[in-house]
Amino acid sequence: MLSGGGSRGAYEAGIIHYLRTDLKKRMGRHVPIDIVTGTSVGAINAAFLAATQNDPDAQAAQIVAAWRSLHIEELISLQGRDVFRAAKMLLGRDPPPPEPGSFRYGGMLDTRGLERFVVRHIPWSGIVKNLRGRDLLAISVSATHIGTGHTVVFLSCADPVPKEWSRDPFVRHRAAKIGPRHVLASAAIPMLFPAVKIGHEFFTDGGLRQNTPMSPAIRLGADRLLIVSLRHLASQPKALQEDREEAFPKPMFLAGKALNALMLDHTEYDLQRMQRINQILDAGKASFGDQFAQTMNVELMKMRGAPLRRIEAVHIRPSEDIGAMASRYVQSGKLRVSGLVAKEIIRRLAEGEARHESDLLSYLCFDGGFADELIAMGRQDAARKADELAALFDVDPTLPAT
């Protein structure tokens, strides 16, 4: 399960690389991954996994190569006209009308380069092929429906899509042949990236309501989860707290914190809820015997449309603050930008945040060198969880999935 955070998604590529290289060596085989779910940039990585699931040996090299090849100016237009356009929108002007046949609308940034990258670097026909061959059982990507504000979970499954889904009135599910538009819609960072049209409706980033897609994975039948989130949790030194207080009035600083709140804060709540359910099931079994869950689920199926069951999970999160890493990277001069306007935009963005962290830039820093640092951290953090990962994937890959 892969969550969202713009260019922070390179961290997920590092974890995928570890699974397909070091963990494979430890276990003597590739670990089985039956279901992939993603939101925002996690949807892009999930689609790549789903499309290449039949060739796990090549997955690791391909995904890190794609991230390391990134150049921000090739993905996001940073020219004078883009600054003028963004300034007009910030002052309340409507975005220019979409071109005839266009599937994007709004957004302060021109992301057509990112869209071309996603289309070209994912072998989209592989998703259908792998579902038919049962190298993959399901993929889901979540997006936010602009008209209603509801989360829509798009599903492609080897078996018929479940008719019964969440009773949550703000969540819908749709069977779909997942392709570039579904993924780009899920990854459309609010305000910054254009909304994406699917059919006759527009969608934006799925992380607004469902950044860590645990619920779709569980409803699709997963009982062992590898959860990757993109927020670092640690006690903050006093110097950093003072740095943030000084930067508080700056709009760019506030924009970065708002994106963090919208897109990175859901994981802890979801995990705590899952752990509470596990504790209830364990306590019920200890008190009432092995039939407790089965008896309780008869009534729960009537109430919520799905049973409760015990879920095993491993959670991997960044060991360092990615916002701080982005700040150091930009200040070091390593970010590859050539145009004078682009350099000025990056400089202003960096100055508009705190001295020692650049949350907003960390979402937009689509640069191969920065991606390489996040990939390395992802591999290191996965290695620290090596024993837990081995236990999680200690299943017979020849057995049918449940």
URGIVEN-V104062 format. One record per pair of residues at least 4 apart in sequence whose ideal C-beta (glycine too) atoms are under 7 Angstrom apart, sorted by the first residue. I is the first residue (numbers start at 0). J is the second residue. If there is no record, write none. Layout:
BEGIN
i->[I | I]
j->[J | J]
END
This chain:
BEGIN
i->[0 | 0 | 0 | 0 | 0 | 0 | 0 | 0 | 0 | 1 | 1 | 1 | 1 | 1 | 1 | 2 | 2 | 2 | 2 | 2 | 2 | 2 | 2 | 3 | 3 | 3 | 3 | 3 | 3 | 3 | 3 | 4 | 4 | 4 | 4 | 4 | 4 | 4 | 5 | 5 | 5 | 5 | 6 | 6 | 6 | 6 | 6 | 6 | 7 | 7 | 7 | 7 | 7 | 7 | 8 | 8 | 8 | 8 | 9 | 9 | 9 | 9 | 9 | 10 | 10 | 10 | 10 | 10 | 11 | 11 | 11 | 11 | 11 | 12 | 12 | 12 | 12 | 12 | 12 | 12 | 13 | 13 | 13 | 13 | 13 | 13 | 13 | 14 | 14 | 14 | 14 | 14 | 15 | 15 | 15 | 15 | 15 | 16 | 16 | 16 | 16 | 16 | 16 | 17 | 17 | 17 | 17 | 17 | 18 | 18 | 19 | 19 | 19 | 19 | 19 | 20 | 20 | 21 | 21 | 22 | 22 | 22 | 23 | 23 | 25 | 25 | 26 | 26 | 26 | 28 | 29 | 30 | 31 | 31 | 31 | 32 | 33 | 33 | 33 | 34 | 34 | 34 | 34 | 34 | 35 | 35 | 35 | 35 | 36 | 36 | 36 | 36 | 36 | 37 | 37 | 37 | 37 | 37 | 37 | 38 | 38 | 38 | 38 | 38 | 38 | 38 | 38 | 38 | 39 | 39 | 39 | 39 | 39 | 39 | 39 | 40 | 40 | 41 | 42 | 42 | 42 | 42 | 42 | 42 | 43 | 43 | 43 | 43 | 44 | 45 | 45 | 45 | 46 | 46 | 46 | 46 | 46 | 46 | 47 | 47 | 47 | 48 | 48 | 49 | 49 | 49 | 49 | 50 | 50 | 50 | 50 | 50 | 51 | 51 | 51 | 51 | 51 | 52 | 52 | 52 | 53 | 53 | 53 | 53 | 54 | 57 | 58 | 59 | 60 | 61 | 62 | 63 | 63 | 64 | 65 | 66 | 66 | 67 | 67 | 67 | 68 | 69 | 69 | 69 | 69 | 69 | 70 | 70 | 70 | 71 | 71 | 71 | 71 | 71 | 72 | 72 | 72 | 72 | 72 | 73 | 74 | 74 | 74 | 74 | 74 | 75 | 75 | 75 | 75 | 75 | 75 | 75 | 76 | 76 | 76 | 77 | 77 | 77 | 77 | 77 | 78 | 78 | 79 | 79 | 80 | 81 | 81 | 81 | 82 | 82 | 82 | 83 | 84 | 85 | 85 | 86 | 87 | 88 | 88 | 88 | 94 | 94 | 97 | 97 | 97 | 102 | 102 | 102 | 103 | 103 | 103 | 104 | 104 | 104 | 104 | 105 | 105 | 106 | 106 | 106 | 106 | 106 | 107 | 107 | 108 | 108 | 110 | 110 | 110 | 111 | 112 | 113 | 114 | 114 | 115 | 116 | 117 | 117 | 117 | 117 | 118 | 123 | 123 | 124 | 125 | 126 | 126 | 126 | 126 | 127 | 127 | 128 | 129 | 129 | 130 | 130 | 130 | 130 | 133 | 135 | 136 | 136 | 136 | 137 | 137 | 137 | 137 | 137 | 138 | 138 | 139 | 139 | 139 | 139 | 139 | 139 | 140 | 140 | 140 | 140 | 140 | 140 | 141 | 141 | 141 | 141 | 141 | 141 | 141 | 142 | 142 | 142 | 142 | 142 | 142 | 142 | 142 | 143 | 143 | 143 | 143 | 143 | 143 | 143 | 143 | 144 | 144 | 144 | 144 | 144 | 145 | 145 | 145 | 145 | 146 | 149 | 149 | 149 | 150 | 150 | 150 | 150 | 150 | 151 | 151 | 151 | 152 | 152 | 152 | 153 | 153 | 153 | 153 | 154 | 154 | 154 | 154 | 154 | 155 | 155 | 155 | 156 | 160 | 161 | 163 | 163 | 164 | 164 | 165 | 165 | 166 | 166 | 169 | 175 | 177 | 179 | 180 | 180 | 180 | 181 | 181 | 182 | 183 | 183 | 184 | 184 | 184 | 184 | 185 | 185 | 186 | 187 | 187 | 187 | 187 | 187 | 187 | 188 | 188 | 188 | 189 | 189 | 189 | 189 | 194 | 194 | 194 | 195 | 195 | 196 | 196 | 197 | 205 | 206 | 206 | 206 | 207 | 210 | 210 | 210 | 211 | 211 | 211 | 211 | 211 | 212 | 213 | 213 | 213 | 213 | 213 | 214 | 215 | 216 | 216 | 217 | 217 | 218 | 220 | 220 | 222 | 222 | 222 | 222 | 223 | 223 | 224 | 224 | 225 | 225 | 226 | 226 | 227 | 228 | 228 | 228 | 229 | 229 | 229 | 230 | 230 | 230 | 231 | 231 | 231 | 231 | 231 | 231 | 232 | 235 | 235 | 237 | 238 | 239 | 239 | 240 | 241 | 242 | 242 | 242 | 242 | 243 | 243 | 246 | 246 | 246 | 247 | 249 | 249 | 249 | 250 | 250 | 251 | 251 | 251 | 251 | 251 | 252 | 252 | 252 | 252 | 253 | 254 | 254 | 255 | 255 | 255 | 255 | 255 | 256 | 256 | 257 | 258 | 258 | 258 | 258 | 259 | 259 | 259 | 260 | 265 | 266 | 267 | 268 | 269 | 270 | 270 | 271 | 272 | 273 | 273 | 273 | 274 | 275 | 276 | 276 | 277 | 277 | 277 | 278 | 279 | 280 | 280 | 280 | 280 | 281 | 282 | 283 | 283 | 283 | 283 | 284 | 284 | 284 | 284 | 287 | 290 | 291 | 292 | 292 | 292 | 295 | 296 | 296 | 296 | 298 | 299 | 299 | 299 | 300 | 300 | 311 | 313 | 313 | 313 | 313 | 315 | 315 | 315 | 317 | 317 | 317 | 318 | 318 | 319 | 319 | 319 | 320 | 320 | 321 | 321 | 321 | 322 | 322 | 322 | 322 | 322 | 323 | 323 | 323 | 324 | 324 | 325 | 325 | 325 | 325 | 325 | 325 | 326 | 326 | 326 | 326 | 327 | 328 | 328 | 328 | 328 | 328 | 329 | 329 | 329 | 329 | 329 | 333 | 334 | 334 | 334 | 335 | 336 | 336 | 336 | 337 | 338 | 339 | 340 | 341 | 342 | 343 | 344 | 345 | 346 | 347 | 348 | 348 | 349 | 349 | 352 | 352 | 352 | 352 | 352 | 357 | 359 | 360 | 364 | 366 | 367 | 369 | 370 | 371 | 372 | 373 | 374 | 375 | 376 | 377 | 378 | 379 | 381 | 384 | 385 | 386 | 387 | 388 | 389 | 394]
j->[36 | 211 | 212 | 213 | 216 | 224 | 225 | 226 | 227 | 11 | 37 | 41 | 44 | 45 | 227 | 38 | 41 | 210 | 211 | 227 | 228 | 229 | 266 | 38 | 39 | 40 | 41 | 204 | 206 | 210 | 262 | 8 | 39 | 40 | 229 | 262 | 263 | 362 | 40 | 188 | 362 | 363 | 361 | 362 | 363 | 364 | 365 | 369 | 40 | 229 | 321 | 361 | 362 | 373 | 40 | 41 | 43 | 44 | 13 | 66 | 370 | 373 | 374 | 229 | 317 | 373 | 376 | 377 | 15 | 41 | 44 | 227 | 377 | 16 | 44 | 62 | 63 | 66 | 374 | 377 | 17 | 373 | 374 | 375 | 376 | 377 | 378 | 18 | 227 | 315 | 377 | 381 | 19 | 48 | 58 | 59 | 62 | 20 | 59 | 62 | 63 | 374 | 378 | 21 | 22 | 378 | 381 | 382 | 22 | 30 | 23 | 29 | 55 | 58 | 59 | 24 | 59 | 25 | 382 | 26 | 30 | 388 | 28 | 29 | 385 | 389 | 30 | 389 | 392 | 396 | 55 | 392 | 392 | 394 | 396 | 52 | 135 | 136 | 400 | 136 | 137 | 216 | 219 | 221 | 45 | 48 | 49 | 138 | 45 | 139 | 212 | 215 | 216 | 41 | 42 | 44 | 45 | 140 | 212 | 42 | 140 | 141 | 185 | 205 | 206 | 209 | 210 | 212 | 185 | 186 | 204 | 205 | 206 | 210 | 262 | 44 | 186 | 45 | 46 | 140 | 182 | 185 | 186 | 205 | 47 | 117 | 182 | 186 | 48 | 49 | 138 | 140 | 50 | 121 | 126 | 138 | 177 | 182 | 51 | 62 | 121 | 52 | 58 | 126 | 129 | 135 | 138 | 121 | 122 | 123 | 125 | 126 | 57 | 58 | 61 | 122 | 125 | 129 | 134 | 135 | 125 | 129 | 132 | 134 | 58 | 61 | 62 | 63 | 64 | 65 | 66 | 67 | 374 | 68 | 120 | 370 | 374 | 367 | 370 | 371 | 367 | 74 | 365 | 366 | 367 | 370 | 335 | 366 | 367 | 75 | 336 | 364 | 365 | 366 | 77 | 336 | 337 | 338 | 341 | 112 | 110 | 112 | 113 | 116 | 365 | 108 | 109 | 110 | 112 | 113 | 363 | 365 | 81 | 109 | 112 | 81 | 338 | 340 | 341 | 344 | 338 | 340 | 83 | 340 | 84 | 85 | 108 | 109 | 86 | 340 | 344 | 87 | 88 | 89 | 107 | 90 | 92 | 92 | 94 | 107 | 104 | 105 | 101 | 103 | 104 | 180 | 195 | 196 | 193 | 194 | 195 | 193 | 194 | 196 | 201 | 193 | 194 | 110 | 191 | 192 | 193 | 194 | 190 | 191 | 191 | 192 | 114 | 192 | 193 | 115 | 116 | 117 | 118 | 183 | 119 | 120 | 121 | 179 | 182 | 183 | 179 | 178 | 179 | 128 | 129 | 130 | 138 | 155 | 177 | 131 | 176 | 132 | 134 | 135 | 135 | 155 | 156 | 157 | 157 | 157 | 156 | 157 | 400 | 154 | 155 | 156 | 157 | 219 | 155 | 177 | 152 | 153 | 154 | 212 | 215 | 219 | 153 | 177 | 181 | 182 | 185 | 205 | 150 | 152 | 185 | 205 | 209 | 212 | 215 | 151 | 153 | 181 | 184 | 185 | 202 | 203 | 205 | 148 | 150 | 202 | 203 | 204 | 205 | 207 | 208 | 148 | 149 | 151 | 200 | 202 | 194 | 201 | 202 | 203 | 200 | 169 | 170 | 171 | 169 | 170 | 205 | 208 | 209 | 171 | 173 | 202 | 170 | 172 | 215 | 173 | 175 | 177 | 181 | 160 | 172 | 173 | 174 | 175 | 175 | 176 | 177 | 160 | 174 | 218 | 304 | 305 | 172 | 218 | 170 | 214 | 303 | 304 | 208 | 181 | 181 | 183 | 184 | 195 | 197 | 185 | 197 | 186 | 187 | 195 | 195 | 197 | 202 | 203 | 204 | 205 | 204 | 192 | 193 | 194 | 195 | 203 | 204 | 192 | 204 | 362 | 203 | 204 | 207 | 261 | 201 | 202 | 203 | 201 | 202 | 200 | 201 | 202 | 209 | 210 | 261 | 262 | 261 | 262 | 263 | 265 | 226 | 228 | 265 | 266 | 269 | 216 | 217 | 224 | 226 | 269 | 273 | 218 | 219 | 221 | 224 | 221 | 310 | 305 | 400 | 401 | 308 | 310 | 311 | 401 | 311 | 391 | 310 | 312 | 313 | 391 | 312 | 314 | 315 | 266 | 314 | 316 | 263 | 317 | 321 | 263 | 266 | 316 | 316 | 317 | 318 | 319 | 320 | 321 | 316 | 239 | 240 | 241 | 242 | 243 | 355 | 244 | 245 | 246 | 353 | 354 | 355 | 247 | 353 | 252 | 352 | 353 | 252 | 253 | 351 | 352 | 254 | 351 | 255 | 348 | 351 | 352 | 359 | 256 | 351 | 352 | 353 | 257 | 258 | 359 | 259 | 322 | 352 | 358 | 359 | 260 | 358 | 261 | 262 | 358 | 359 | 362 | 263 | 264 | 358 | 264 | 269 | 270 | 271 | 272 | 273 | 274 | 314 | 275 | 276 | 277 | 310 | 312 | 278 | 279 | 280 | 307 | 281 | 309 | 310 | 282 | 283 | 284 | 292 | 307 | 309 | 285 | 286 | 287 | 291 | 292 | 295 | 288 | 289 | 291 | 292 | 291 | 294 | 295 | 296 | 307 | 308 | 299 | 300 | 306 | 307 | 302 | 303 | 306 | 307 | 304 | 306 | 391 | 384 | 387 | 388 | 391 | 380 | 381 | 384 | 321 | 376 | 380 | 376 | 380 | 323 | 324 | 376 | 324 | 356 | 325 | 361 | 373 | 326 | 356 | 357 | 358 | 361 | 327 | 355 | 356 | 328 | 372 | 329 | 357 | 360 | 361 | 364 | 369 | 330 | 355 | 356 | 357 | 331 | 333 | 334 | 364 | 369 | 372 | 334 | 345 | 349 | 357 | 360 | 368 | 345 | 364 | 366 | 366 | 341 | 342 | 345 | 341 | 342 | 343 | 344 | 345 | 346 | 347 | 348 | 349 | 350 | 351 | 359 | 360 | 357 | 360 | 356 | 357 | 358 | 359 | 360 | 361 | 363 | 364 | 369 | 370 | 371 | 373 | 374 | 375 | 376 | 377 | 378 | 379 | 380 | 381 | 382 | 383 | 388 | 388 | 389 | 390 | 391 | 392 | 393 | 398]
END
